Amino acid sequence: MNERPNLVRRTVFPRSDSRAVVTPLQPSVVYASPDPDALDAQYEGRAKGYTYGREGHPNADVLAAMIDLMEGGPFEEGQGGIVTGSGMSAVTATLLGLLSAGDHVVGGNQLYGRSLRMLTQDLPRWGIAATLANPTDLQAMEAAIRPETRLLLVEVVSNPTLRIADMAGIERLARERELILVVDNTFTTPYAFRAFDRGADVVIHSVTKLLAGHSDVTLGYVLARDPARRKAVYDTNVTLGLTPSPWDCWMAERGLYTFDLRFERAQANAAALADLIADHPAVEAAIYPGRTDHPDHDRARDLLGGQFGNMVSFRLKGGRDEANALARAAPQIAFAPTLGDVGTTLSHPASSSHRALTPEARADLGITEGFYRVSVGCEPFDLLARDFGAALDAAR
Ligand SMILES: *Cc1c(COP(=O)(O)O)cnc(C)c1O
């Protein structure tokens, strides 16, 4: 019998004096160290090295460092952002890492649906109370604060009505009351809103959306200004096992290389599409922060520096019948409850993200059966104009 080669000891490696131009994808979960002293040095921060994939890996670190640059980095070694397995795991690691039983949170009343659920249904089971308040109304935010409030969680642009939070006022409030200000920067992206420059203590992203941009990974990111808070979020992330996969990180890195091109294109499309929608007779109102008829237009101009984003919402005259007619007349536009994809997607909050609300609660927010939210993508504008023109005609 022939002698069999030893394969399991992994003795075969590629050899090259030239370096790969593209970041290598490194799926290894385990890392070998020379000896216990070397491990001590790593755990004590005297040497840099990986140990176990749940605690960190090269593809997550490369992605984190790239998003750090967008958020105003580079930051000191070990102080940059933390990549997590999804946007919700970023929210979870932040809240559970920074809060304890008995604490209270004030959250925006139009946060991402699952964040709302976390505040109103999950945190209370763990002894953490939450109150929701309208972040465009500083008095309402202030009135929600209690002696045991520790943290404010806000998004700059509300979903799906695209109202703009009073971020200057909220920053002041957080400083005066010594609260941790957490900003979910997903809708705005670091190109429209640099949260650290506006007083945020913690910045969160769902990298799944505009940053990765192709609807093929879920990932999140958390950046904390204070090292002790960063460590608390990191440890919670690792303990709860919210770690991202190397493949997803590698894919998101690839997406990020075109982020600024995609963002510029999608934003220009959004501005033009908002005008087209607003002028159509089937439409009751078009909502885009870049339009002068938007209720928070001045605040948007100041906070977002003219980067009004890729999201457009609108209300059809009429209700569900008109909404059905519109979706059916535009099969080329993915009717899907997400945002930030390279292609345009359409969502209908009354039947998806906001279906758990009573019709009255939806009406209070202005979300009718004829309400649509559009995540505008990077198609040539002619194509969008043609498709939306036909869809809106069908909804008359
Ligand atoms: C999508 C989203 C999240 C959650 O992100 P996932 O990656 O889907 O878990 C959180 N916040 C906002 C604003 C989002 O749009």
The ligand as an SDF file (V2000), in Angstrom:
LIG
                    3D

 15 15  0  0  0  0  0  0  0  0999 V2000
  -31.9820   47.8870    8.6690 C   0  0  0  0  0  0  0  0  0  0  0  0
  -31.7590   48.7780    9.8120 C   0  0  0  0  0  0  0  0  0  0  0  0
  -31.3200   48.2820   11.0410 C   0  0  0  0  0  0  0  0  0  0  0  0
  -31.0850   46.8060   11.2690 C   0  0  0  0  0  0  0  0  0  0  0  0
  -30.0710   46.3190   10.4450 O   0  0  0  0  0  0  0  0  0  0  0  0
  -29.9650   44.7790    9.9780 P   0  0  0  0  0  0  0  0  0  0  0  0
  -28.6550   44.7420    9.3070 O   0  0  0  0  0  0  0  0  0  0  0  0
  -31.1380   44.5030    9.0980 O   0  0  0  0  0  0  0  0  0  0  0  0
  -30.0190   43.9690   11.2290 O   0  0  0  0  0  0  0  0  0  0  0  0
  -31.1150   49.1720   12.0810 C   0  0  0  0  0  0  0  0  0  0  0  0
  -31.3350   50.4990   11.9220 N   0  0  0  0  0  0  0  0  0  0  0  0
  -31.7640   51.0070   10.7510 C   0  0  0  0  0  0  0  0  0  0  0  0
  -31.9700   52.4680   10.6360 C   0  0  0  0  0  0  0  0  0  0  0  0
  -31.9930   50.1750    9.6550 C   0  0  0  0  0  0  0  0  0  0  0  0
  -32.4270   50.6900    8.5020 O   0  0  0  0  0  0  0  0  0  0  0  0
  1  2  1  0
  2  3  1  0
  2 14  2  0
  3  4  1  0
  3 10  2  0
  4  5  1  0
  5  6  1  0
  6  7  2  0
  6  8  1  0
  6  9  1  0
 10 11  1  0
 11 12  2  0
 12 13  1  0
 12 14  1  0
 14 15  1  0
M  END
$$$$
